[in-house]
Amino acid sequence: MRGDDHMTGKREIFGTDGVRGLANAGAMTPDNILRLGMAVGRVFKNGAHRHRVVIGKDTRLSGYMIEPALTAGFAAAGMDVFLLGPLPTPAMAMLTRSLRADLGVMISASHNPYYDNGVKFFGPDGFKLSDETELEIEQLMKEGPDAGRAQSPDLGRVKRVDDAGARYIEFAKATFPRRRSLEGIRVVIDCANGAGYKVAPTVLWELGAEVKSIGVEPNGTNINQNVGSTAPKKMQKAVLEYRADIGIALDGDADRVLICDEKGEMVDGDQLLAMIARDWKKRGKLKGDGIVSTVMANLGLEKYLESEGLALARTKVGDRYVVEEMRGNDMNIGGEPSGHVILSDYGTTGDGLVTALQVLAVMAADGGKVSEICHSFEPFPQLLRNVRFNGGDPLGHADVKKAIKAGEDRLGKDGRLVIRKSGTEPLIRVMGEGVDNQAVTEVVDEICTAVEKVA
């Protein structure tokens, strides 16, 4: 890849997680996607060898439009294309490395409704692209349709890989302790009618679990529709109805997970991080004497880790920042409260199924219930509110600064405030946390009122 790290500028097409938008509009039209494929192909061609790109997708109807447009762009740039079909995002990151590809692509809008779609890219190391690389791609897209076209003899070839799902299934099973089995454990798995609808139930069944699957009938327009991690009530109901030991809900591209216990009660990402950290410390697997999460992680998680002699490193919101912190400090557990958990011993991005297998491994070893295993701490009361503003810098106003300082003083050392501008909307996000729920509510209200007055 060419090193143009000196470039500066603001990305216009790429967002916080690839390119995303309404399918067949804006950046997500076939002609723009074709240009995107050609530009990315130019960036990742770096030598005389045959260059290879692997492409996977979720189950959205628009995937049938975006996949051939991307394929044409890559082939026109002289890259060979391997089409892997519907697969989870973490499978694409893994297979990019396994197939020795120069580039991996996932066509998905994650937990968004079916009418949105997006394109995520992975470098040959399986990690998402840097801001600098994304900016370079955008600049190449502006050079016009003739730039970067390969000569006729150098056009790329296209091949469909039929066993990609089986490769990921074996990979996922290998993250589960070899001498343990899920025999006797009843599992409800909700695949959100998304990318994990085939592979996730198969992994659980092959490990010995009794599996009840929901959200496994995709029709192109029902991904994330009243199922999956964004709508877990159907899973919770199924757990109670089938007297299951655990419920697992994936999102549309299966890179995040929410879990419910045998009582149908939800377990958030903070509790999952605490459980995995405790288990890995016990097994001597934990690196860096702590874990990584974002500024939104509950203070209860931080206090719990301290009691275990572990640290919590906080980053800005976004899984790419969590991964950067993990890589920079050689730590192998990170994630967000949303259930996006990164276990770098196994992968380079979040993997909802592999995360769930860590909980199941403890259940298989100790015979404990999820309500016991995944309840490590009592969360601190936490409140998040958004205030819309019309330009300017409300957080720089003296009255807002005064309200924030008063709030910090009131919450004291056992509370905290996280106040930031949204990266995608004209919103100020105000999050308060502390031991006293009423105090948290009043502090957040006062800061929001101050922002509204100057916004």
KOLNUPA-203371 format. One record per residue (C-alpha): x, y, z; residue in one letter. Coordinates in pm, 1 decimal. Layout:
N
<pake <X, Y, Z>, 'A'>,
...
***
This chain:
455
<pake <0.0, 0.0, 0.0>, 'M'>,
<pake <127.8, 345.7, -79.8>, 'R'>,
<pake <231.1, 556.9, 215.1>, 'G'>,
<pake <59.8, 897.3, 182.6>, 'D'>,
<pake <43.0, 960.8, 554.6>, 'D'>,
<pake <124.7, 1325.5, 499.1>, 'H'>,
<pake <-221.0, 1386.8, 356.9>, 'M'>,
<pake <-459.3, 1593.2, 562.2>, 'T'>,
<pake <-829.1, 1652.1, 514.3>, 'G'>,
<pake <-1172.2, 1541.0, 619.2>, 'K'>,
<pake <-1330.5, 1221.2, 493.2>, 'R'>,
<pake <-1654.2, 1278.8, 301.6>, 'E'>,
<pake <-1761.4, 925.1, 210.5>, 'I'>,
<pake <-1620.3, 708.5, 488.3>, 'F'>,
<pake <-1783.3, 726.5, 830.4>, 'G'>,
<pake <-1687.3, 573.0, 1162.2>, 'T'>,
<pake <-1718.0, 218.7, 1022.5>, 'D'>,
<pake <-1666.9, 215.1, 646.6>, 'G'>,
<pake <-1911.2, 355.0, 391.4>, 'V'>,
<pake <-2277.7, 338.3, 486.5>, 'R'>,
<pake <-2608.7, 484.9, 373.2>, 'G'>,
<pake <-2945.2, 431.0, 209.9>, 'L'>,
<pake <-2915.3, 158.7, -52.5>, 'A'>,
<pake <-2926.6, 285.8, -413.5>, 'N'>,
<pake <-2885.6, 647.4, -303.7>, 'A'>,
<pake <-2591.0, 878.0, -234.7>, 'G'>,
<pake <-2266.4, 685.0, -189.5>, 'A'>,
<pake <-2449.1, 351.1, -210.4>, 'M'>,
<pake <-2546.7, 358.2, -581.9>, 'T'>,
<pake <-2395.4, 99.4, -819.8>, 'P'>,
<pake <-2188.8, 358.6, -1008.8>, 'D'>,
<pake <-2039.7, 501.0, -688.0>, 'N'>,
<pake <-1973.2, 153.7, -550.8>, 'I'>,
<pake <-1795.7, 56.1, -873.9>, 'L'>,
<pake <-1575.4, 367.2, -846.9>, 'R'>,
<pake <-1510.4, 282.3, -482.2>, 'L'>,
<pake <-1395.6, -68.6, -577.6>, 'G'>,
<pake <-1159.2, 67.7, -843.4>, 'M'>,
<pake <-1010.1, 323.2, -602.6>, 'A'>,
<pake <-959.7, 68.3, -325.5>, 'V'>,
<pake <-805.0, -170.9, -575.9>, 'G'>,
<pake <-550.7, 94.4, -677.0>, 'R'>,
<pake <-451.3, 152.9, -313.6>, 'V'>,
<pake <-402.8, -214.7, -234.6>, 'F'>,
<pake <-211.9, -317.0, -547.9>, 'K'>,
<pake <148.8, -316.9, -435.0>, 'N'>,
<pake <364.9, -534.4, -654.4>, 'G'>,
<pake <373.1, -769.9, -951.3>, 'A'>,
<pake <187.3, -1061.5, -784.7>, 'H'>,
<pake <-177.1, -1145.6, -853.4>, 'R'>,
<pake <-376.0, -941.1, -605.1>, 'H'>,
<pake <-666.0, -1100.0, -422.3>, 'R'>,
<pake <-976.2, -953.7, -255.1>, 'V'>,
<pake <-1239.0, -1153.3, -62.1>, 'V'>,
<pake <-1597.8, -1029.0, -39.6>, 'I'>,
<pake <-1869.8, -1134.8, 204.1>, 'G'>,
<pake <-2211.4, -990.8, 280.6>, 'K'>,
<pake <-2511.6, -1011.1, 508.0>, 'D'>,
<pake <-2864.6, -1095.1, 391.9>, 'T'>,
<pake <-2994.8, -755.5, 269.6>, 'R'>,
<pake <-3171.0, -740.1, -65.2>, 'L'>,
<pake <-2934.8, -464.1, -179.5>, 'S'>,
<pake <-2638.3, -697.0, -139.3>, 'G'>,
<pake <-2732.8, -841.8, -478.4>, 'Y'>,
<pake <-2674.2, -495.9, -626.3>, 'M'>,
<pake <-2364.5, -391.8, -430.9>, 'I'>,
<pake <-2167.8, -718.5, -459.0>, 'E'>,
<pake <-2148.1, -722.3, -843.4>, 'P'>,
<pake <-2073.3, -348.3, -854.2>, 'A'>,
<pake <-1779.6, -393.6, -615.9>, 'L'>,
<pake <-1668.5, -704.1, -805.3>, 'T'>,
<pake <-1663.8, -513.1, -1133.6>, 'A'>,
<pake <-1462.9, -232.3, -975.8>, 'G'>,
<pake <-1200.3, -464.7, -831.8>, 'F'>,
<pake <-1173.9, -668.7, -1152.4>, 'A'>,
<pake <-1137.3, -347.9, -1355.3>, 'A'>,
<pake <-851.5, -246.6, -1125.3>, 'A'>,
<pake <-682.8, -583.7, -1188.1>, 'G'>,
<pake <-766.1, -765.6, -862.3>, 'M'>,
<pake <-887.6, -1126.1, -844.7>, 'D'>,
<pake <-1214.4, -1150.5, -651.9>, 'V'>,
<pake <-1323.1, -1435.4, -422.1>, 'F'>,
<pake <-1696.3, -1426.5, -340.1>, 'L'>,
<pake <-1775.1, -1590.3, -4.5>, 'L'>,
<pake <-2149.3, -1527.2, 26.9>, 'G'>,
<pake <-2339.0, -1449.6, 351.6>, 'P'>,
<pake <-2094.7, -1458.9, 643.8>, 'L'>,
<pake <-2042.1, -1268.6, 971.9>, 'P'>,
<pake <-1809.5, -968.0, 969.7>, 'T'>,
<pake <-1555.8, -1146.2, 1198.4>, 'P'>,
<pake <-1547.1, -1435.1, 950.9>, 'A'>,
<pake <-1441.2, -1191.6, 680.0>, 'M'>,
<pake <-1162.0, -1050.7, 895.2>, 'A'>,
<pake <-1041.5, -1404.4, 968.0>, 'M'>,
<pake <-1068.2, -1528.8, 609.3>, 'L'>,
<pake <-884.9, -1224.6, 472.3>, 'T'>,
<pake <-579.4, -1350.2, 659.6>, 'R'>,
<pake <-646.6, -1721.7, 608.3>, 'S'>,
<pake <-680.5, -1685.7, 229.9>, 'L'>,
<pake <-371.3, -1460.2, 213.8>, 'R'>,
<pake <-578.7, -1185.1, 55.8>, 'A'>,
<pake <-457.4, -830.1, 3.2>, 'D'>,
<pake <-797.8, -698.8, 106.3>, 'L'>,
<pake <-1119.7, -811.7, 274.1>, 'G'>,
<pake <-1464.3, -659.8, 220.0>, 'V'>,
<pake <-1787.1, -695.5, 417.1>, 'M'>,
<pake <-2112.5, -567.2, 266.1>, 'I'>,
<pake <-2334.6, -484.3, 562.6>, 'S'>,
<pake <-2501.6, -205.9, 757.1>, 'A'>,
<pake <-2474.0, -405.4, 1080.4>, 'S'>,
<pake <-2775.3, -340.1, 1305.6>, 'H'>,
<pake <-2942.2, -89.3, 1068.4>, 'N'>,
<pake <-3272.9, -165.3, 889.2>, 'P'>,
<pake <-3267.1, -356.0, 559.8>, 'Y'>,
<pake <-3297.3, -45.2, 341.7>, 'Y'>,
<pake <-2952.2, 72.3, 452.2>, 'D'>,
<pake <-2631.3, -94.1, 348.4>, 'N'>,
<pake <-2258.9, -37.2, 381.3>, 'G'>,
<pake <-1910.4, -154.0, 289.8>, 'V'>,
<pake <-1636.9, -229.3, 545.6>, 'K'>,
<pake <-1277.5, -295.9, 444.5>, 'F'>,
<pake <-1005.8, -502.0, 611.5>, 'F'>,
<pake <-637.2, -485.0, 531.2>, 'G'>,
<pake <-426.6, -801.3, 479.4>, 'P'>,
<pake <-371.3, -816.2, 857.4>, 'D'>,
<pake <-748.1, -839.8, 917.8>, 'G'>,
<pake <-772.0, -495.2, 1079.5>, 'F'>,
<pake <-993.4, -210.7, 959.4>, 'K'>,
<pake <-835.4, 62.6, 751.0>, 'L'>,
<pake <-676.0, 373.6, 897.4>, 'S'>,
<pake <-822.5, 721.5, 851.8>, 'D'>,
<pake <-529.0, 806.4, 624.3>, 'E'>,
<pake <-596.5, 511.1, 393.2>, 'T'>,
<pake <-966.9, 595.0, 373.7>, 'E'>,
<pake <-881.5, 953.8, 282.7>, 'L'>,
<pake <-647.2, 833.2, 8.9>, 'E'>,
<pake <-926.4, 616.7, -134.4>, 'I'>,
<pake <-1163.5, 913.3, -141.4>, 'E'>,
<pake <-908.7, 1128.1, -325.2>, 'Q'>,
<pake <-857.2, 857.0, -588.6>, 'L'>,
<pake <-1233.9, 835.2, -643.2>, 'M'>,
<pake <-1230.4, 1202.3, -747.4>, 'K'>,
<pake <-980.0, 1140.7, -1029.7>, 'E'>,
<pake <-1247.0, 1014.3, -1268.4>, 'G'>,
<pake <-1359.4, 680.1, -1416.4>, 'P'>,
<pake <-1055.1, 627.2, -1639.6>, 'D'>,
<pake <-799.5, 643.0, -1357.8>, 'A'>,
<pake <-665.6, 310.0, -1242.4>, 'G'>,
<pake <-813.9, 86.9, -1511.7>, 'R'>,
<pake <-611.2, -225.9, -1577.2>, 'A'>,
<pake <-509.8, -322.1, -1931.6>, 'Q'>,
<pake <-726.2, -595.2, -2088.3>, 'S'>,
<pake <-477.9, -880.5, -2021.9>, 'P'>,
<pake <-448.7, -772.0, -1658.1>, 'D'>,
<pake <-817.3, -772.2, -1561.8>, 'L'>,
<pake <-906.8, -960.4, -1246.6>, 'G'>,
<pake <-1078.0, -1298.9, -1236.1>, 'R'>,
<pake <-1377.9, -1388.0, -1016.9>, 'V'>,
<pake <-1427.6, -1710.2, -821.0>, 'K'>,
<pake <-1693.7, -1822.4, -573.2>, 'R'>,
<pake <-1566.5, -2001.5, -260.3>, 'V'>,
<pake <-1826.6, -2255.8, -151.3>, 'D'>,
<pake <-1671.7, -2375.0, 174.6>, 'D'>,
<pake <-1614.0, -2036.0, 341.6>, 'A'>,
<pake <-1890.1, -2098.6, 596.4>, 'G'>,
<pake <-1739.2, -2434.3, 694.3>, 'A'>,
<pake <-1399.6, -2268.0, 744.3>, 'R'>,
<pake <-1549.5, -2015.5, 987.2>, 'Y'>,
<pake <-1741.6, -2287.5, 1171.6>, 'I'>,
<pake <-1418.7, -2475.7, 1240.9>, 'E'>,
<pake <-1246.1, -2154.1, 1346.4>, 'F'>,
<pake <-1524.3, -2066.5, 1592.8>, 'A'>,
<pake <-1529.4, -2416.9, 1742.1>, 'K'>,
<pake <-1152.8, -2397.2, 1796.3>, 'A'>,
<pake <-1205.5, -2103.2, 2036.0>, 'T'>,
<pake <-1400.1, -2334.8, 2269.0>, 'F'>,
<pake <-1190.0, -2547.2, 2511.1>, 'P'>,
<pake <-1113.4, -2877.2, 2341.3>, 'R'>,
<pake <-1212.3, -3109.4, 2624.9>, 'R'>,
<pake <-1542.1, -2940.2, 2704.6>, 'R'>,
<pake <-1883.5, -3002.7, 2554.0>, 'S'>,
<pake <-2215.9, -2819.2, 2550.2>, 'L'>,
<pake <-2403.7, -3143.0, 2604.7>, 'E'>,
<pake <-2699.0, -3086.0, 2838.8>, 'G'>,
<pake <-2707.4, -2708.4, 2777.7>, 'I'>,
<pake <-3017.5, -2569.0, 2606.5>, 'R'>,
<pake <-2948.3, -2259.4, 2397.8>, 'V'>,
<pake <-3173.3, -2011.2, 2219.4>, 'V'>,
<pake <-2982.9, -1835.9, 1938.6>, 'I'>,
<pake <-3133.2, -1534.3, 1757.8>, 'D'>,
<pake <-2942.7, -1460.3, 1437.0>, 'C'>,
<pake <-3138.4, -1143.3, 1343.5>, 'A'>,
<pake <-3218.2, -1293.2, 1000.4>, 'N'>,
<pake <-2864.5, -1179.7, 926.9>, 'G'>,
<pake <-2518.3, -1294.5, 832.8>, 'A'>,
<pake <-2484.4, -1557.1, 1106.5>, 'G'>,
<pake <-2808.1, -1740.3, 1030.3>, 'Y'>,
<pake <-2637.4, -2056.3, 901.4>, 'K'>,
<pake <-2304.5, -2073.3, 1081.1>, 'V'>,
<pake <-2398.0, -1974.8, 1438.7>, 'A'>,
<pake <-2658.0, -2247.1, 1508.8>, 'P'>,
<pake <-2431.4, -2503.3, 1341.2>, 'T'>,
<pake <-2137.0, -2419.9, 1570.4>, 'V'>,
<pake <-2352.5, -2456.8, 1882.7>, 'L'>,
<pake <-2506.4, -2784.3, 1761.5>, 'W'>,
<pake <-2170.7, -2935.4, 1665.9>, 'E'>,
<pake <-2037.7, -2851.7, 2014.1>, 'L'>,
<pake <-2321.4, -3055.5, 2163.2>, 'G'>,
<pake <-2583.9, -2800.0, 2264.2>, 'A'>,
<pake <-2958.7, -2842.0, 2228.4>, 'E'>,
<pake <-3031.9, -2548.7, 1997.9>, 'V'>,
<pake <-3350.0, -2350.5, 1939.0>, 'K'>,
<pake <-3292.1, -2107.2, 1652.0>, 'S'>,
<pake <-3488.4, -1791.6, 1572.0>, 'I'>,
<pake <-3414.5, -1515.9, 1323.0>, 'G'>,
<pake <-3283.9, -1771.2, 1071.4>, 'V'>,
<pake <-3527.6, -1710.0, 783.9>, 'E'>,
<pake <-3385.4, -1410.9, 593.2>, 'P'>,
<pake <-3586.8, -1284.8, 297.7>, 'N'>,
<pake <-3382.1, -975.9, 207.2>, 'G'>,
<pake <-3600.2, -729.1, 396.6>, 'T'>,
<pake <-3637.5, -874.3, 747.4>, 'N'>,
<pake <-3280.6, -838.9, 878.3>, 'I'>,
<pake <-3291.6, -690.9, 1232.7>, 'N'>,
<pake <-3672.1, -664.4, 1205.2>, 'Q'>,
<pake <-3808.6, -738.6, 1554.3>, 'N'>,
<pake <-3522.9, -984.9, 1608.7>, 'V'>,
<pake <-3155.8, -979.6, 1701.8>, 'G'>,
<pake <-2959.5, -772.5, 1949.6>, 'S'>,
<pake <-3154.7, -453.7, 1872.2>, 'T'>,
<pake <-3486.9, -625.3, 1951.9>, 'A'>,
<pake <-3416.1, -903.7, 2204.5>, 'P'>,
<pake <-3769.4, -952.3, 2342.9>, 'K'>,
<pake <-3841.2, -1243.4, 2110.4>, 'K'>,
<pake <-3525.7, -1416.8, 2234.3>, 'M'>,
<pake <-3614.4, -1349.6, 2598.2>, 'Q'>,
<pake <-3961.1, -1495.2, 2545.4>, 'K'>,
<pake <-3817.0, -1802.9, 2373.9>, 'A'>,
<pake <-3574.9, -1863.8, 2663.1>, 'V'>,
<pake <-3865.9, -1878.3, 2907.3>, 'L'>,
<pake <-4089.0, -2077.6, 2672.0>, 'E'>,
<pake <-3826.9, -2344.6, 2602.2>, 'Y'>,
<pake <-3676.5, -2334.6, 2954.6>, 'R'>,
<pake <-3338.3, -2261.9, 2799.3>, 'A'>,
<pake <-3019.9, -2209.6, 2998.5>, 'D'>,
<pake <-2908.5, -1908.6, 2792.5>, 'I'>,
<pake <-3025.9, -1678.7, 2516.4>, 'G'>,
<pake <-2787.1, -1537.4, 2255.7>, 'I'>,
<pake <-2885.5, -1248.9, 2023.6>, 'A'>,
<pake <-2655.8, -1143.8, 1737.9>, 'L'>,
<pake <-2689.3, -832.0, 1525.2>, 'D'>,
<pake <-2719.1, -824.3, 1146.2>, 'G'>,
<pake <-2351.0, -889.6, 1074.6>, 'D'>,
<pake <-2289.9, -1093.1, 1393.7>, 'A'>,
<pake <-2003.2, -883.3, 1527.2>, 'D'>,
<pake <-2185.7, -800.8, 1849.8>, 'R'>,
<pake <-2396.3, -998.8, 2095.4>, 'V'>,
<pake <-2640.4, -956.4, 2378.5>, 'L'>,
<pake <-2713.5, -1240.2, 2619.4>, 'I'>,
<pake <-3000.5, -1315.6, 2851.5>, 'C'>,
<pake <-2994.2, -1551.0, 3147.9>, 'D'>,
<pake <-3222.2, -1843.6, 3225.6>, 'E'>,
<pake <-3473.4, -1601.0, 3380.1>, 'K'>,
<pake <-3496.4, -1397.8, 3060.4>, 'G'>,
<pake <-3300.2, -1106.9, 3211.8>, 'E'>,
<pake <-3058.3, -922.9, 2982.4>, 'M'>,
<pake <-2680.9, -916.0, 3031.0>, 'V'>,
<pake <-2500.9, -614.0, 2881.4>, 'D'>,
<pake <-2152.5, -585.3, 2734.5>, 'G'>,
<pake <-1997.7, -454.8, 3057.5>, 'D'>,
<pake <-2100.4, -768.8, 3246.7>, 'Q'>,
<pake <-1968.4, -986.3, 2963.0>, 'L'>,
<pake <-1632.8, -807.6, 2975.0>, 'L'>,
<pake <-1614.0, -856.2, 3353.0>, 'A'>,
<pake <-1693.0, -1227.9, 3326.5>, 'M'>,
<pake <-1443.0, -1296.6, 3049.0>, 'I'>,
<pake <-1171.1, -1094.6, 3225.3>, 'A'>,
<pake <-1224.4, -1290.8, 3548.1>, 'R'>,
<pake <-1218.9, -1625.8, 3368.0>, 'D'>,
<pake <-915.0, -1544.1, 3156.3>, 'W'>,
<pake <-725.1, -1416.7, 3460.0>, 'K'>,
<pake <-804.6, -1742.5, 3640.8>, 'K'>,
<pake <-683.9, -1942.7, 3340.0>, 'R'>,
<pake <-367.8, -1733.7, 3298.4>, 'G'>,
<pake <-479.9, -1603.9, 2957.3>, 'K'>,
<pake <-531.9, -1234.4, 3037.0>, 'L'>,
<pake <-272.4, -993.5, 2899.5>, 'K'>,
<pake <-189.8, -644.8, 3020.3>, 'G'>,
<pake <-343.0, -679.5, 3369.1>, 'D'>,
<pake <-670.6, -530.0, 3253.5>, 'G'>,
<pake <-912.6, -468.9, 2970.7>, 'I'>,
<pake <-1007.5, -186.8, 2732.8>, 'V'>,
<pake <-1346.9, -20.9, 2698.2>, 'S'>,
<pake <-1481.6, 322.3, 2610.1>, 'T'>,
<pake <-1574.7, 626.1, 2815.7>, 'V'>,
<pake <-1930.0, 485.8, 2820.2>, 'M'>,
<pake <-1837.5, 176.4, 3023.6>, 'A'>,
<pake <-2017.6, 168.5, 3357.3>, 'N'>,
<pake <-1826.2, 286.3, 3663.1>, 'L'>,
<pake <-1934.6, -36.0, 3832.0>, 'G'>,
<pake <-1719.7, -229.9, 3585.1>, 'L'>,
<pake <-1417.9, -16.3, 3669.8>, 'E'>,
<pake <-1468.2, -63.0, 4045.9>, 'K'>,
<pake <-1513.6, -437.9, 4001.8>, 'Y'>,
<pake <-1194.7, -472.5, 3799.9>, 'L'>,
<pake <-1006.3, -275.2, 4065.5>, 'E'>,
<pake <-1127.2, -526.5, 4326.0>, 'S'>,
<pake <-980.4, -802.5, 4108.0>, 'E'>,
<pake <-648.3, -619.8, 4077.5>, 'G'>,
<pake <-717.4, -526.0, 3716.3>, 'L'>,
<pake <-728.6, -193.8, 3532.4>, 'A'>,
<pake <-980.2, -45.8, 3289.2>, 'L'>,
<pake <-831.4, 156.1, 3003.3>, 'A'>,
<pake <-1091.2, 390.6, 2853.0>, 'R'>,
<pake <-1099.4, 518.7, 2494.2>, 'T'>,
<pake <-1322.6, 734.3, 2276.8>, 'K'>,
<pake <-1645.9, 570.8, 2160.1>, 'V'>,
<pake <-1584.5, 336.9, 1866.3>, 'G'>,
<pake <-1441.8, -12.0, 1829.7>, 'D'>,
<pake <-1146.2, 111.4, 1619.7>, 'R'>,
<pake <-1022.1, 312.5, 1920.5>, 'Y'>,
<pake <-1064.2, 11.1, 2147.7>, 'V'>,
<pake <-859.2, -200.8, 1906.1>, 'V'>,
<pake <-587.3, 66.9, 1880.0>, 'E'>,
<pake <-552.9, 75.1, 2260.2>, 'E'>,
<pake <-540.7, -303.7, 2279.6>, 'M'>,
<pake <-271.3, -326.8, 2013.5>, 'R'>,
<pake <-67.4, -44.0, 2162.4>, 'G'>,
<pake <-59.5, -197.7, 2510.4>, 'N'>,
<pake <-64.5, -570.8, 2426.4>, 'D'>,
<pake <-405.5, -631.8, 2585.0>, 'M'>,
<pake <-634.2, -909.2, 2462.2>, 'N'>,
<pake <-982.9, -815.9, 2589.1>, 'I'>,
<pake <-1173.1, -504.6, 2488.4>, 'G'>,
<pake <-1523.1, -396.6, 2401.4>, 'G'>,
<pake <-1822.7, -169.6, 2444.1>, 'E'>,
<pake <-2143.7, -184.7, 2651.8>, 'P'>,
<pake <-2332.9, -255.5, 2327.4>, 'S'>,
<pake <-2192.3, -609.4, 2326.2>, 'G'>,
<pake <-1920.6, -545.2, 2069.6>, 'H'>,
<pake <-1641.3, -749.7, 2233.6>, 'V'>,
<pake <-1294.4, -791.9, 2081.1>, 'I'>,
<pake <-1088.0, -1092.7, 2191.1>, 'L'>,
<pake <-756.6, -1048.2, 2012.0>, 'S'>,
<pake <-642.5, -1403.4, 2087.3>, 'D'>,
<pake <-903.1, -1507.4, 1831.8>, 'Y'>,
<pake <-975.4, -1216.4, 1600.9>, 'G'>,
<pake <-918.8, -857.5, 1496.5>, 'T'>,
<pake <-1276.2, -735.2, 1536.8>, 'T'>,
<pake <-1582.7, -807.8, 1746.8>, 'G'>,
<pake <-1727.5, -1159.0, 1719.2>, 'D'>,
<pake <-2067.6, -1215.8, 1878.4>, 'G'>,
<pake <-2056.4, -1594.4, 1853.2>, 'L'>,
<pake <-1703.1, -1632.7, 1989.9>, 'V'>,
<pake <-1793.7, -1399.0, 2278.2>, 'T'>,
<pake <-2097.5, -1612.7, 2361.5>, 'A'>,
<pake <-1878.5, -1924.2, 2353.3>, 'L'>,
<pake <-1668.4, -1778.2, 2636.2>, 'Q'>,
<pake <-1978.1, -1770.2, 2857.6>, 'V'>,
<pake <-2076.4, -2120.5, 2749.8>, 'L'>,
<pake <-1725.4, -2247.5, 2825.8>, 'A'>,
<pake <-1759.2, -2134.4, 3187.6>, 'V'>,
<pake <-2106.2, -2290.3, 3208.9>, 'M'>,
<pake <-1971.4, -2618.1, 3071.2>, 'A'>,
<pake <-1680.7, -2618.8, 3316.9>, 'A'>,
<pake <-1857.1, -2513.8, 3637.9>, 'D'>,
<pake <-2220.4, -2600.2, 3576.8>, 'G'>,
<pake <-2320.8, -2250.0, 3686.3>, 'G'>,
<pake <-2618.5, -2048.2, 3571.3>, 'K'>,
<pake <-2585.7, -1740.9, 3352.8>, 'V'>,
<pake <-2756.6, -1530.3, 3619.7>, 'S'>,
<pake <-2465.2, -1615.3, 3850.6>, 'E'>,
<pake <-2176.7, -1627.0, 3603.7>, 'I'>,
<pake <-2260.0, -1298.8, 3427.9>, 'C'>,
<pake <-2352.5, -1083.0, 3725.7>, 'H'>,
<pake <-2018.0, -962.9, 3857.3>, 'S'>,
<pake <-2118.9, -617.1, 3985.1>, 'F'>,
<pake <-2410.0, -383.6, 4046.3>, 'E'>,
<pake <-2407.7, -115.2, 3776.6>, 'P'>,
<pake <-2392.8, 247.4, 3888.6>, 'F'>,
<pake <-2699.4, 452.8, 3790.9>, 'P'>,
<pake <-2623.8, 598.7, 3448.2>, 'Q'>,
<pake <-2820.9, 846.3, 3238.6>, 'L'>,
<pake <-2754.3, 959.6, 2881.7>, 'L'>,
<pake <-2937.1, 1248.5, 2714.9>, 'R'>,
<pake <-2886.8, 1426.9, 2383.3>, 'N'>,
<pake <-2928.1, 1798.4, 2311.2>, 'V'>,
<pake <-2952.4, 1921.2, 1951.5>, 'R'>,
<pake <-2761.7, 2238.6, 1863.5>, 'F'>,
<pake <-2744.5, 2466.4, 1560.2>, 'N'>,
<pake <-2374.1, 2515.7, 1502.7>, 'G'>,
<pake <-2116.9, 2690.7, 1715.3>, 'G'>,
<pake <-1952.6, 2550.2, 2026.1>, 'D'>,
<pake <-2200.8, 2521.0, 2314.3>, 'P'>,
<pake <-1945.5, 2336.6, 2528.6>, 'L'>,
<pake <-1716.1, 2639.9, 2515.3>, 'G'>,
<pake <-1977.1, 2875.4, 2661.4>, 'H'>,
<pake <-1908.4, 3001.9, 3014.7>, 'A'>,
<pake <-2255.1, 2907.3, 3146.9>, 'D'>,
<pake <-2220.6, 2550.4, 3019.6>, 'V'>,
<pake <-1871.8, 2519.2, 3167.5>, 'K'>,
<pake <-2009.1, 2645.9, 3498.8>, 'K'>,
<pake <-2291.0, 2386.9, 3496.3>, 'A'>,
<pake <-2045.1, 2107.4, 3415.3>, 'I'>,
<pake <-1812.6, 2210.6, 3698.7>, 'K'>,
<pake <-2105.6, 2222.9, 3944.2>, 'A'>,
<pake <-2215.1, 1876.7, 3828.8>, 'G'>,
<pake <-1867.5, 1730.3, 3872.6>, 'E'>,
<pake <-1845.2, 1874.5, 4224.3>, 'D'>,
<pake <-2184.1, 1730.3, 4319.3>, 'R'>,
<pake <-2114.4, 1379.2, 4186.6>, 'L'>,
<pake <-1771.0, 1374.4, 4352.2>, 'G'>,
<pake <-1515.0, 1096.9, 4329.8>, 'K'>,
<pake <-1781.9, 824.7, 4310.4>, 'D'>,
<pake <-1937.9, 972.1, 3996.4>, 'G'>,
<pake <-1840.6, 1108.3, 3659.0>, 'R'>,
<pake <-1961.3, 1302.7, 3358.4>, 'L'>,
<pake <-1892.7, 1230.8, 2991.0>, 'V'>,
<pake <-1997.5, 1519.8, 2767.9>, 'I'>,
<pake <-1913.0, 1518.7, 2397.6>, 'R'>,
<pake <-2026.2, 1619.2, 2053.5>, 'K'>,
<pake <-2172.0, 1340.9, 1841.5>, 'S'>,
<pake <-1951.9, 1238.6, 1551.3>, 'G'>,
<pake <-2249.0, 1185.7, 1319.3>, 'T'>,
<pake <-2523.9, 1431.8, 1422.4>, 'E'>,
<pake <-2548.9, 1791.3, 1556.3>, 'P'>,
<pake <-2595.7, 1664.8, 1910.1>, 'L'>,
<pake <-2429.3, 1718.0, 2246.2>, 'I'>,
<pake <-2432.2, 1389.9, 2436.3>, 'R'>,
<pake <-2449.1, 1429.5, 2815.8>, 'V'>,
<pake <-2385.4, 1118.9, 3024.9>, 'M'>,
<pake <-2387.0, 1122.0, 3405.3>, 'G'>,
<pake <-2308.7, 839.6, 3642.0>, 'E'>,
<pake <-2290.2, 802.8, 4019.1>, 'G'>,
<pake <-2412.0, 624.0, 4329.5>, 'V'>,
<pake <-2719.9, 848.2, 4374.6>, 'D'>,
<pake <-2971.2, 812.1, 4091.8>, 'N'>,
<pake <-3155.3, 1133.4, 4181.4>, 'Q'>,
<pake <-2834.1, 1334.8, 4188.6>, 'A'>,
<pake <-2730.4, 1192.5, 3849.8>, 'V'>,
<pake <-3067.7, 1284.5, 3698.7>, 'T'>,
<pake <-3060.0, 1639.0, 3837.2>, 'E'>,
<pake <-2701.3, 1701.3, 3726.2>, 'V'>,
<pake <-2770.5, 1578.4, 3370.0>, 'V'>,
<pake <-3090.5, 1787.2, 3353.9>, 'D'>,
<pake <-2907.1, 2101.9, 3466.7>, 'E'>,
<pake <-2628.5, 2058.3, 3210.3>, 'I'>,
<pake <-2876.8, 1985.2, 2929.4>, 'C'>,
<pake <-3073.8, 2297.9, 3023.2>, 'T'>,
<pake <-2755.7, 2505.6, 3013.1>, 'A'>,
<pake <-2666.6, 2368.2, 2670.2>, 'V'>,
<pake <-3019.5, 2429.1, 2536.7>, 'E'>,
<pake <-3005.3, 2794.7, 2642.9>, 'K'>,
<pake <-2691.9, 2863.3, 2439.4>, 'V'>,
<pake <-2753.8, 2619.3, 2151.5>, 'A'>,
***
